Amino acid sequence: MLWYQIREYQDADYSAVRTIYSTGLREHVGTVYLLPLKQPWIQAMLCGFCLLTYILSGSILTCMLCVGGVMLATRMAVQYIFEQGIQLGLREDLLDIRNSYMQPGSISCFWVAELKGSIVGTLGILPCVEEPGAWELKRISVKKEFRGHGLAKAFCKTALEFVARHNVKRVVLFTSMVQTDAHKLYDSIGFEKEEEFVWPSLPARLINFMVFKYVHRNGGVMSC
């Protein structure tokens, strides 16, 4: 059993929080890279390109090298898009965590999980910009080597109890289609998937990259 402590954010945690956030997102690059390869129109384009290369060069090796180059370029493009998304988060609420989450009198908070002096997980909650009247769970992340010990569930319980004390009745969160372990967690603690939509960007539309909106309606009483 891990003897971790969940506590409120302190300024000394700043670098660790940002590192956990960015490292956690980068774990999904490989999964997202495979999404384009599952799209029928991309498969058709690769087959056509392979055939055209073979016709022009007459060499199977050249054909394989060209296709490999296209796939490498695709992976680099996915990594670039991911980095843009990570930098966006680092420039938004995580740029000034105290100002975003820890203002006196506001119904918002940011927590970290500490184990033997190291930060191993993060979570924040604040009013939802996209849905006035609801609160949003954000930046839920646990270091890979510390998952599977109930830490993420304990984080969510902490946040839901916090907003329940302030009579918040609706909590939402947004997660992507590739975060399948997170989906199981949210289902287990009383969240319900309310909506799914394609992320509003051209690359996301091309690969049909879905985002799920989950909602918790019972005022912070977490189902176990």
FISE-169584 format. One line per 5 residues: number of its first residue (from 1); their letters; for each residue x, y, z of N, C-alpha, C, O, CB. Coordinates in pm, whole numbers, plus 50000, padded with zeros to 5 digits. Glycine has a CB too. Example, Ala and Ser with C-alpha at 12.3 -4.5 7.8 and 13.67 -1.06 7.14 Angstrom:
1	AS	51319,49431,50780,51230,49550,50780,51320,49670,50780,51424,49668,50846,51131,49553,50905 | 51285,49775,50708,51367,49894,50714,51290,50003,50787,51341,50114,50804,51408,49940,50572
end
This chain:
1	MLWYQ	50084,49880,50000,50000,50000,50000,50088,50124,50000,50189,50130,50070,49905,50001,50122 | 50049,50226,49921,50124,50349,49915,50074,50446,50022,49954,50474,50029,50115,50412,49776 | 50163,50496,50103,50125,50591,50209,50147,50733,50157,50242,50801,50195,50208,50565,50341 | 50057,50774,50071,50065,50907,50013,49979,51004,50093,49890,50964,50168,50021,50905,49865 | 50007,51132,50075,49929,51238,50139,49872,51328,50029,49947,51378,49945,50016,51321,50239
6	IREYQ	49742,51349,50031,49680,51445,49940,49667,51577,50015,49606,51583,50122,49539,51395,49889 | 49725,51680,49959,49725,51811,50025,49705,51921,49921,49715,51896,49801,49858,51835,50103 | 49677,52040,49967,49661,52152,49876,49795,52193,49816,49902,52176,49875,49597,52270,49949 | 49786,52247,49698,49904,52291,49623,49982,52399,49698,49923,52486,49762,49862,52345,49486 | 50114,52390,49689,50204,52494,49739,50292,52541,49625,50315,52467,49529,50291,52441,49859
11	DADYS	50342,52662,49634,50421,52718,49524,50545,52634,49492,50591,52634,49378,50463,52860,49558 | 50597,52564,49591,50715,52481,49568,50685,52361,49479,50777,52296,49430,50772,52434,49701 | 50557,52331,49458,50517,52216,49376,50510,52251,49227,50486,52163,49145,50383,52164,49422 | 50531,52376,49192,50503,52426,49057,50567,52342,48946,50498,52296,48856,50550,52569,49046 | 50695,52323,48952,50766,52251,48845,50722,52106,48837,50704,52052,48728,50917,52257,48867
16	AVRTI	50704,52043,48953,50663,51902,48955,50524,51885,48894,50501,51789,48820,50664,51848,49098 | 50433,51976,48923,50296,51968,48868,50300,51976,48716,50236,51897,48647,50207,52080,48926 | 50373,52071,48663,50380,52090,48518,50447,51970,48450,50409,51932,48339,50456,52220,48485 | 50547,51912,48515,50615,51796,48459,50522,51675,48456,50519,51603,48356,50741,51763,48540 | 50446,51651,48563,50354,51537,48568,50247,51552,48460,50211,51455,48394,50288,51526,48707
21	YSTGL	50198,51672,48443,50095,51698,48341,50149,51667,48201,50086,51593,48126,50047,51845,48347 | 50263,51722,48166,50316,51706,48031,50360,51562,48005,50339,51509,47896,50433,51802,48007 | 50421,51498,48104,50465,51359,48087,50345,51267,48069,50349,51176,47986,50548,51314,48208 | 50239,51290,48144,50120,51207,48133,50056,51216,47996,50012,51114,47942,50019,51246,48237 | 50050,51334,47939,49991,51349,47805,50078,51282,47698,50025,51221,47605,49973,51497,47771
26	REHVG	50209,51293,47711,50297,51236,47609,50287,51084,47604,50326,51023,47503,50442,51277,47637 | 50237,51021,47708,50222,50876,47707,50125,50829,47597,50131,50714,47555,50173,50827,47842 | 50038,50918,47552,49934,50879,47458,49972,50903,47312,49892,50879,47222,49807,50952,47489 | 50093,50952,47289,50135,50982,47151,50127,50858,47064,50075,50864,46952,50277,51039,47149 | 50177,50745,47113,50177,50622,47034,50037,50577,46995,50014,50535,46882,50245,50512,47111
31	TVYLL	49944,50586,47090,49806,50546,47062,49741,50636,46958,49673,50588,46867,49723,50547,47190 | 49764,50766,46972,49705,50860,46876,49769,50843,46738,49702,50861,46636,49722,51006,46925 | 49897,50808,46734,49965,50784,46606,49896,50673,46527,49893,50676,46404,50113,50749,46630 | 49842,50573,46598,49777,50462,46530,49639,50498,46475,49589,50431,46384,49765,50344,46624 | 49579,50603,46528,49444,50640,46484,49436,50670,46335,49345,50621,46268,49395,50760,46562
36	PLKQP	49529,50751,46279,49520,50776,46134,49530,50648,46052,49466,50635,45948,49629,50873,46091 | 49612,50553,46099,49632,50430,46023,49508,50342,46021,49499,50249,45941,49749,50353,46080 | 49412,50372,46110,49287,50295,46113,49179,50358,46026,49071,50300,46009,49237,50283,46255 | 49206,50477,45972,49108,50545,45888,49112,50486,45746,49219,50484,45685,49133,50698,45886 | 48998,50440,45693,48997,50378,45560,49055,50466,45451,49124,50417,45361,48856,50341,45523
41	WIQAM	49029,50597,45457,49078,50684,45349,49230,50698,45355,49295,50713,45252,49012,50823,45358 | 49286,50692,45476,49432,50697,45488,49494,50566,45442,49598,50565,45376,49474,50728,45633 | 49430,50454,45476,49479,50324,45428,49477,50319,45276,49570,50268,45214,49393,50210,45485 | 49371,50374,45217,49362,50375,45071,49472,50462,45010,49532,50427,44909,49224,50426,45026 | 49498,50578,45074,49604,50666,45024,49740,50599,45034,49821,50610,44941,49605,50798,45103
46	LCGFC	49768,50529,45143,49896,50460,45159,49912,50351,45054,50019,50335,44996,49909,50399,45300 | 49804,50277,45028,49811,50172,44926,49836,50232,44788,49917,50181,44710,49681,50089,44925 | 49766,50343,44758,49786,50410,44630,49926,50465,44616,49987,50455,44510,49685,50520,44614 | 49977,50524,44723,50113,50578,44720,50215,50467,44701,50312,50481,44626,50143,50657,44848 | 50192,50355,44771,50283,50240,44758,50285,50188,44614,50390,50158,44559,50242,50128,44856
51	LLTYI	50166,50176,44556,50156,50126,44418,50222,50222,44320,50293,50180,44229,50010,50103,44379 | 50197,50352,44337,50256,50451,44248,50409,50451,44259,50478,50459,44158,50202,50591,44280 | 50459,50440,44381,50604,50437,44400,50666,50315,44332,50773,50323,44271,50638,50436,44549 | 50598,50204,44343,50649,50080,44281,50648,50093,44129,50742,50050,44061,50565,49958,44326 | 50541,50152,44076,50532,50168,43930,50644,50260,43879,50704,50233,43775,50394,50225,43890
56	LSGSI	50671,50368,43952,50771,50465,43908,50913,50415,43928,51002,50444,43847,50753,50595,43981 | 50936,50340,44035,51073,50298,44067,51102,50155,44023,51216,50122,43992,51098,50312,44216 | 51000,50072,44021,51021,49931,43989,51092,49856,44099,51139,49744,44078,51098,49918,43862 | 51099,49917,44217,51173,49855,44326,51084,49842,44449,51026,49940,44495,51299,49937,44360 | 51074,49720,44501,50997,49697,44624,51065,49767,44741,50997,49822,44828,50982,49546,44652
61	LTCML	51199,49764,44744,51273,49828,44854,51246,49979,44857,51220,50036,44963,51424,49802,44840 | 51251,50042,44740,51222,50186,44733,51079,50214,44780,51055,50311,44851,51242,50238,44589 | 50988,50129,44739,50848,50143,44780,50835,50137,44932,50766,50219,44992,50762,50033,44715 | 50902,50039,44993,50895,50022,45139,50959,50140,45211,50908,50186,45313,50964,49891,45181 | 51070,50190,45158,51137,50305,45220,51050,50430,45214,51045,50507,45309,51272,50331,45151
66	CVGGV	50983,50449,45102,50896,50567,45088,50778,50560,45183,50743,50660,45247,50847,50580,44944 | 50716,50445,45192,50603,50429,45284,50649,50447,45428,50580,50509,45509,50537,50290,45265 | 50767,50391,45459,50822,50410,45593,50847,50556,45624,50824,50601,45736,50952,50332,45608 | 50893,50630,45523,50915,50773,45542,50786,50848,45569,50781,50939,45653,50983,50832,45421 | 50679,50809,45498,50548,50872,45520,50499,50844,45661,50446,50934,45727,50445,50822,45416
71	MLATR	50516,50721,45708,50470,50684,45842,50552,50756,45950,50498,50796,46053,50479,50532,45862 | 50680,50772,45924,50764,50847,46018,50721,50993,46024,50715,51053,46132,50912,50837,45979 | 50692,51049,45908,50646,51188,45904,50513,51203,45977,50490,51304,46044,50632,51236,45757 | 50427,51103,45965,50299,51106,46036,50319,51106,46186,50254,51181,46258,50212,50986,45994 | 50410,51021,46234,50437,51017,46378,50493,51150,46426,50455,51199,46533,50536,50903,46411
76	MAVQY	50582,51210,46348,50638,51339,46387,50529,51446,46390,50532,51535,46476,50749,51380,46289 | 50434,51438,46298,50323,51534,46296,50236,51517,46420,50194,51616,46480,50239,51517,46168 | 50208,51392,46460,50129,51366,46580,50202,51420,46703,50139,51481,46790,50103,51214,46596 | 50333,51398,46710,50411,51449,46823,50404,51601,46828,50393,51660,46936,50557,51403,46814 | 50411,51664,46712,50405,51810,46707,50270,51861,46758,50264,51955,46837,50430,51859,46564
81	IFEQG	50161,51796,46710,50027,51837,46754,50013,51819,46904,49956,51904,46972,49920,51756,46680 | 50064,51707,46957,50057,51683,47101,50133,51790,47178,50085,51840,47280,50114,51545,47135 | 50250,51825,47129,50329,51927,47197,50256,52062,47199,50264,52137,47297,50465,51942,47131 | 50187,52091,47090,50109,52215,47087,50000,52213,47194,49975,52314,47260,50047,52237,46948 | 49934,52097,47209,49831,52083,47311,49887,52095,47451,49826,52157,47538,49760,51952,47295
86	IQLGL	50003,52035,47474,50067,52042,47605,50105,52186,47638,50083,52233,47750,50191,51952,47609 | 50163,52254,47540,50203,52393,47564,50083,52483,47590,50093,52580,47665,50282,52445,47446 | 49969,52450,47528,49848,52527,47553,49807,52516,47699,49775,52617,47762,49734,52478,47462 | 49807,52394,47753,49773,52375,47894,49872,52445,47986,49832,52503,48088,49769,52228,47927 | 49999,52440,47951,50101,52503,48035,50090,52655,48033,50135,52723,48125,50240,52461,47988
91	REDLL	50030,52708,47925,50013,52853,47915,49880,52901,47974,49860,53020,47993,50022,52895,47770 | 49789,52807,48002,49659,52845,48055,49660,52836,48208,49735,52910,48272,49547,52755,47997 | 49581,52750,48267,49568,52746,48413,49697,52704,48483,49720,52743,48597,49457,52652,48452 | 49782,52626,48415,49905,52580,48480,50018,52682,48472,50126,52660,48528,49950,52451,48417 | 49994,52793,48404,50096,52898,48402,50105,52966,48538,50214,52996,48586,50064,53001,48292
96	DIRNS	49989,52990,48599,49984,53050,48733,49881,52971,48813,49765,53010,48822,49946,53204,48726 | 49925,52862,48872,49835,52769,48939,49767,52835,49058,49647,52815,49079,49912,52645,48985 | 49840,52910,49133,49780,52974,49251,49671,53072,49210,49564,53075,49271,49887,53046,49334 | 49696,53151,49109,49597,53248,49065,49476,53178,49002,49363,53227,49014,49660,53345,48964 | 49498,53064,48935,49389,52993,48869,49299,52917,48966,49178,52908,48946,49445,52897,48767
101	YMQPG	49359,52862,49073,49285,52769,49158,49277,52807,49305,49189,52757,49375,49347,52636,49147 | 49364,52892,49355,49378,52907,49500,49345,53047,49549,49398,53091,49652,49519,52871,49541 | 49259,53118,49477,49224,53253,49519,49132,53249,49642,49036,53173,49643,49156,53329,49405 | 49160,53330,49744,49075,53333,49863,48930,53365,49828,48902,53457,49750,49129,53437,49964 | 48838,53288,49885,48697,53312,49862,48639,53245,49740,48518,53245,49721,48673,53455,49853
106	SISCF	48724,53187,49655,48674,53121,49534,48646,52974,49562,48710,52913,49648,48776,53136,49419 | 48550,52917,49490,48521,52774,49504,48605,52701,49399,48554,52657,49296,48367,52744,49486 | 48730,52689,49428,48823,52619,49340,48942,52576,49425,48970,52635,49529,48868,52709,49219 | 49012,52474,49379,49127,52427,49455,49213,52338,49366,49166,52283,49266,49082,52351,49583 | 49339,52324,49404,49432,52235,49334,49503,52152,49441,49553,52204,49540,49535,52316,49245
111	WVAEL	49506,52020,49417,49569,51929,49513,49685,51854,49447,49689,51836,49325,49466,51829,49569 | 49776,51812,49531,49883,51722,49487,49886,51603,49581,49841,51611,49696,50022,51795,49484 | 49938,51492,49532,49964,51375,49616,50114,51367,49638,50193,51370,49543,49908,51243,49551 | 50153,51358,49764,50294,51355,49799,50330,51220,49860,50258,51169,49947,50329,51469,49897 | 50439,51163,49815,50487,51036,49867,50637,51047,49892,50716,51063,49798,50455,50919,49770
116	KGSIV	50675,51038,50017,50817,51045,50055,50884,51170,49999,50997,51165,49951,50891,50920,50006 | 50813,51282,50005,50870,51409,49962,50860,51439,49815,50901,51546,49770,51010,51414,50001 | 50805,51345,49736,50792,51366,49591,50645,51379,49553,50558,51314,49611,50857,51249,49513 | 50618,51464,49454,50482,51481,49403,50457,51371,49300,50531,51357,49203,50462,51623,49341 | 50350,51293,49322,50323,51179,49234,50188,51190,49163,50154,51105,49081,50327,51051,49313
121	GTLGI	50109,51295,49194,49981,51311,49128,49925,51450,49147,49965,51522,49239,49882,51209,49179 | 49831,51488,49060,49772,51622,49065,49624,51616,49030,49579,51524,48962,49846,51718,48969 | 49550,51715,49077,49410,51734,49037,49365,51873,49077,49402,51923,49182,49319,51626,49101 | 49283,51935,48990,49227,52066,49021,49079,52069,48992,49028,51987,48915,49299,52176,48942 | 49009,52163,49054,48868,52184,49023,48840,52333,49028,48889,52403,49116,48776,52106,49122
126	LPCVE	48760,52381,48933,48726,52522,48925,48599,52537,48842,48558,52442,48775,48843,52604,48863 | 48535,52654,48844,48414,52673,48763,48440,52645,48616,48544,52683,48561,48361,52816,48780 | 48346,52577,48552,48361,52536,48412,48333,52654,48319,48225,52714,48325,48268,52418,48380 | 48428,52686,48234,48411,52797,48139,48305,52763,48036,48224,52848,47999,48546,52828,48069 | 48304,52637,47987,48212,52597,47882,48068,52581,47931,47975,52584,47851,48258,52467,47820
131	EPGAW	48050,52563,48062,47916,52540,48116,47897,52617,48247,47926,52563,48354,47891,52389,48139 | 47852,52740,48241,47828,52817,48363,47734,52745,48458,47631,52690,48417,47772,52956,48329 | 47770,52746,48586,47690,52677,48687,47741,52540,48722,47697,52480,48820,47550,52666,48640 | 47834,52488,48642,47898,52360,48671,48044,52384,48708,48101,52488,48676,47888,52263,48549 | 48103,52285,48776,48246,52290,48808,48317,52180,48731,48258,52076,48701,48270,52274,48962
136	ELKRI	48443,52204,48698,48516,52111,48612,48638,52054,48683,48719,52127,48740,48557,52180,48484 | 48650,51921,48678,48772,51855,48722,48875,51867,48611,48845,51838,48495,48746,51705,48759 | 48997,51909,48646,49101,51929,48546,49235,51874,48597,49255,51857,48717,49114,52078,48511 | 49323,51848,48504,49463,51811,48531,49472,51689,48622,49555,51685,48713,49538,51928,48593 | 49385,51590,48597,49391,51465,48673,49507,51383,48617,49502,51338,48503,49254,51384,48666
141	SVKKE	49608,51363,48697,49725,51290,48648,49798,51224,48764,49818,51285,48869,49820,51384,48571 | 49837,51099,48743,49916,51025,48842,50035,50965,48769,50021,50909,48660,49830,50913,48913 | 50152,50976,48827,50270,50917,48766,50246,50769,48738,50183,50699,48817,50394,50936,48857 | 50297,50723,48625,50268,50588,48577,50301,50480,48680,50224,50386,48698,50345,50561,48450 | 50413,50495,48748,50456,50390,48841,50375,50386,48969,50391,50294,49050,50601,50410,48874
146	FRGHG	50287,50485,48989,50206,50489,49112,50058,50466,49083,49974,50487,49171,50224,50622,49183 | 50024,50424,48963,49886,50397,48930,49844,50258,48980,49927,50172,49008,49864,50408,48778 | 49712,50241,48990,49661,50111,49033,49654,50094,49183,49630,49983,49232,49746,50004,48977 | 49674,50202,49258,49670,50196,49405,49558,50281,49464,49556,50307,49584,49805,50241,49463 | 49464,50326,49380,49351,50401,49429,49373,50550,49445,49289,50620,49500,49310,50347,49557
151	LAKAF	49487,50598,49398,49519,50740,49418,49426,50830,49337,49377,50930,49389,49665,50768,49379 | 49401,50796,49211,49313,50879,49129,49171,50883,49187,49106,50987,49185,49309,50827,48984 | 49125,50769,49237,48992,50766,49299,48989,50852,49425,48892,50923,49450,48951,50621,49333 | 49096,50847,49504,49103,50930,49625,49106,51078,49589,49046,51160,49659,49228,50893,49708 | 49174,51113,49481,49176,51251,49432,49033,51298,49400,48990,51404,49445,49266,51263,49306
156	CKTAL	48962,51216,49323,48826,51254,49282,48734,51267,49404,48651,51357,49410,48769,51151,49183 | 48749,51177,49499,48669,51183,49622,48696,51314,49695,48604,51379,49744,48700,51063,49714 | 48823,51353,49702,48860,51479,49768,48793,51597,49700,48738,51685,49767,49012,51497,49768 | 48798,51600,49567,48741,51713,49492,48589,51717,49503,48531,51824,49520,48782,51705,49345 | 48524,51601,49494,48379,51598,49501,48328,51637,49640,48226,51705,49652,48327,51459,49464
161	EFVAR	48399,51596,49742,48362,51636,49877,48382,51786,49898,48305,51852,49967,48443,51557,49981 | 48487,51839,49836,48515,51982,49845,48400,52063,49787,48351,52157,49851,48646,52017,49773 | 48355,52030,49666,48248,52109,49604,48113,52082,49670,48026,52169,49670,48241,52077,49454 | 48095,51962,49726,47969,51933,49796,47952,52026,49916,47840,52067,49948,47965,51786,49842 | 48062,52059,49982,48055,52150,50097,48012,52291,50054,47968,52371,50136,48192,52158,50168
166	HNVKR	48026,52318,49925,47985,52450,49872,47857,52439,49789,47824,52529,49711,48098,52510,49785 | 47784,52329,49808,47654,52309,49743,47661,52307,49590,47565,52343,49523,47560,52418,49785 | 47773,52264,49537,47785,52245,49392,47716,52113,49355,47747,52009,49413,47935,52245,49347 | 47625,52118,49261,47545,52001,49226,47588,51933,49097,47545,51821,49069,47402,52040,49215 | 47671,51998,49018,47707,51941,48887,47857,51959,48863,47908,52071,48861,47625,52008,48774
171	VVLFT	47924,51848,48843,48069,51847,48817,48091,51778,48683,48036,51670,48660,48149,51776,48932 | 48170,51838,48597,48197,51780,48466,48348,51761,48448,48429,51819,48521,48140,51870,48354 | 48383,51680,48352,48522,51666,48311,48525,51626,48165,48429,51570,48113,48598,51561,48399 | 48636,51655,48100,48655,51621,47960,48776,51529,47948,48881,51555,48007,48671,51749,47872 | 48761,51423,47871,48869,51328,47852,48867,51279,47709,48764,51288,47642,48858,51210,47952
176	SMVQT	48977,51227,47661,48985,51186,47520,48957,51037,47505,48955,50962,47602,49122,51220,47462 | 48935,50997,47381,48903,50858,47350,49017,50761,47382,48993,50642,47398,48865,50847,47205 | 49139,50811,47391,49253,50721,47413,49279,50695,47561,49360,50608,47594,49377,50778,47349 | 49213,50768,47650,49237,50753,47794,49140,50651,47853,49058,50685,47938,49224,50890,47866 | 49151,50528,47808,49054,50425,47842,49055,50388,47990,48949,50359,48047,49080,50302,47759
181	DAHKL	49170,50387,48052,49175,50356,48195,49100,50462,48276,49035,50430,48375,49322,50346,48243 | 49110,50587,48233,49040,50694,48302,48889,50677,48289,48815,50706,48383,49082,50830,48247 | 48842,50630,48173,48699,50609,48154,48645,50510,48257,48538,50530,48313,48670,50559,48011 | 48720,50403,48281,48677,50302,48379,48671,50363,48519,48580,50332,48596,48773,50181,48377 | 48766,50447,48552,48766,50514,48681,48641,50600,48697,48571,50591,48798,48893,50599,48699
186	YDSIG	48614,50683,48598,48500,50774,48608,48368,50697,48620,48279,50737,48695,48496,50868,48487 | 48356,50588,48545,48235,50507,48555,48219,50450,48696,48107,50439,48746,48239,50393,48452 | 48331,50413,48758,48326,50346,48889,48291,50440,49004,48253,50394,49111,48457,50280,48917 | 48305,50571,48983,48281,50665,49094,48159,50753,49071,48144,50857,49135,48403,50752,49115 | 48073,50712,48979,47946,50780,48965,47936,50882,48854,47833,50948,48841,47916,50846,49089
191	FEKEE	48039,50898,48774,48029,50985,48657,47957,50912,48544,47963,50790,48534,48170,51032,48610 | 47888,50987,48461,47821,50933,48344,47866,51010,48221,47882,51132,48224,47668,50940,48361 | 47887,50936,48111,47924,51003,47986,47801,51070,47929,47701,51005,47899,47984,50902,47883 | 47809,51202,47914,47694,51281,47870,47702,51319,47723,47599,51335,47658,47682,51405,47954 | 47823,51332,47673,47838,51383,47536,47970,51336,47480,48066,51316,47554,47829,51537,47532
196	EFVWP	47975,51318,47349,48103,51292,47281,48105,51372,47151,48004,51384,47082,48123,51139,47253 | 48221,51425,47121,48233,51511,47003,48375,51506,46950,48469,51473,47023,48192,51657,47036 | 48391,51540,46824,48524,51547,46764,48590,51677,46809,48529,51784,46803,48516,51540,46608 | 48715,51667,46854,48788,51785,46897,48793,51886,46783,48827,51850,46670,48931,51748,46944 | 48759,52014,46812,48743,52113,46704,48875,52165,46647,48911,52281,46668,48663,52229,46754
201	SLPAR	48944,52080,46576,49063,52123,46502,49071,52038,46376,49018,51927,46372,49194,52111,46588 | 49138,52088,46273,49147,52016,46147,49215,51880,46163,49160,51781,46115,49221,52099,46046 | 49333,51871,46229,49395,51738,46246,49304,51640,46319,49298,51522,46283,49527,51751,46321 | 49232,51688,46422,49143,51599,46497,49029,51550,46409,48990,51434,46418,49087,51670,46619 | 48975,51638,46326,48866,51598,46237,48914,51495,46134,48839,51405,46097,48807,51720,46166
206	LINFM	49036,51509,46087,49088,51417,45987,49100,51275,46040,49081,51179,45966,49223,51466,45937 | 49131,51261,46170,49149,51127,46227,49032,51089,46318,49036,50985,46384,49279,51120,46306 | 48927,51173,46320,48808,51146,46402,48845,51130,46550,48805,51033,46614,48736,51020,46351 | 48921,51225,46603,48967,51219,46742,48855,51268,46834,48818,51386,46831,49097,51305,46762 | 48801,51178,46915,48684,51206,46996,48721,51251,47137,48819,51205,47196,48595,51083,47003
211	VFKYV	48640,51343,47189,48649,51387,47328,48517,51354,47396,48410,51373,47339,48681,51541,47338 | 48526,51303,47520,48408,51265,47596,48387,51362,47711,48482,51402,47779,48420,51121,47649 | 48262,51399,47732,48225,51482,47847,48153,51394,47948,48051,51332,47917,48136,51603,47803 | 48206,51390,48070,48145,51315,48179,48084,51413,48280,48131,51526,48296,48249,51222,48249 | 47978,51367,48347,47912,51453,48446,47883,51372,48572,47850,51253,48566,47781,51513,48389
216	HRNGG	47895,51439,48687,47860,51383,48817,47750,51472,48874,47771,51592,48891,47985,51374,48915 | 47634,51415,48903,47516,51497,48934,47474,51497,49080,47389,51578,49118,47402,51450,48852 | 47529,51412,49163,47471,51400,49296,47547,51477,49403,47569,51427,49514,47464,51256,49334 | 47587,51597,49370,47636,51690,49471,47757,51646,49548,47773,51682,49665,47530,51717,49565 | 47844,51570,49485,47970,51536,49549,47970,51408,49627,48073,51371,49684,48009,51644,49637
221	VMSC	47854,51335,49632,47852,51206,49702,47903,51102,49604,47836,51069,49507,47707,51170,49753 | 48020,51051,49630,48086,50963,49532,48039,50820,49549,48036,50767,49660,48239,50970,49547 | 48001,50758,49438,47964,50617,49440,48090,50533,49442,48188,50566,49374,47875,50581,49318 | 48090,50427,49518,48207,50339,49527,48171,50200,49476,48256,50111,49475,48260,50332,49673
end
